[in-house]
Amino acid sequence: MNNVWLTPPLVFIIFLALSLLLSKGTALLAARGKDAPGKTKAYACGEDVQLNRVQPDYSQFFPFAFFFTIMHVVALIIATVPSGISWIAALYLIIAVLAIFILFRR
């Protein structure tokens, strides 16, 4: 290897050290003082809002999230397949289309 400074572990350690230095440096500039009484309350434009817990239903969200996951993985695999084995890309694409049909069946 020509340049040891470009090895991934060393670059990671260097950037980790730089980010820790930046974090400590900006912490010195942060405002200090006593906590305000409403610091941890939800902001509602000055209005007092009762704390309530909402439990959203993600059952309608899951198929779309799964669809985008399938499409992103398919795009990554198809884009990186070597040119000599395009039949594997076609097979993978067929399986992905079947998975999408199964996902959105009624």
SULHU-V194974 format. One record per residue. N is the residue number from 1. OMEGA is omega in whole degrees, 0 to 359 (999 if undefined). Layout:
BEGIN
<<N & OMEGA> <N & OMEGA>>
END
This chain:
BEGIN
<<1 & 185> <2 & 186> <3 & 182> <4 & 181> <5 & 181> <6 & 177> <7 & 185> <8 & 180> <9 & 181> <10 & 177> <11 & 178> <12 & 181> <13 & 179> <14 & 180> <15 & 176> <16 & 178> <17 & 178> <18 & 180> <19 & 176> <20 & 176> <21 & 178> <22 & 179> <23 & 179> <24 & 179> <25 & 179> <26 & 176> <27 & 177> <28 & 180> <29 & 185> <30 & 179> <31 & 178> <32 & 178> <33 & 179> <34 & 178> <35 & 176> <36 & 184> <37 & 182> <38 & 186> <39 & 184> <40 & 179> <41 & 177> <42 & 180> <43 & 180> <44 & 178> <45 & 178> <46 & 181> <47 & 176> <48 & 183> <49 & 177> <50 & 179> <51 & 177> <52 & 181> <53 & 177> <54 & 177> <55 & 183> <56 & 178> <57 & 182> <58 & 184> <59 & 178> <60 & 181> <61 & 187> <62 & 180> <63 & 180> <64 & 177> <65 & 179> <66 & 177> <67 & 180> <68 & 176> <69 & 179> <70 & 183> <71 & 179> <72 & 179> <73 & 178> <74 & 179> <75 & 179> <76 & 182> <77 & 182> <78 & 182> <79 & 185> <80 & 178> <81 & 176> <82 & 187> <83 & 183> <84 & 184> <85 & 182> <86 & 178> <87 & 177> <88 & 178> <89 & 179> <90 & 177> <91 & 179> <92 & 179> <93 & 178> <94 & 179> <95 & 179> <96 & 178> <97 & 176> <98 & 179> <99 & 179> <100 & 176> <101 & 178> <102 & 182> <103 & 184> <104 & 177> <105 & 180> <106 & 999>>
END
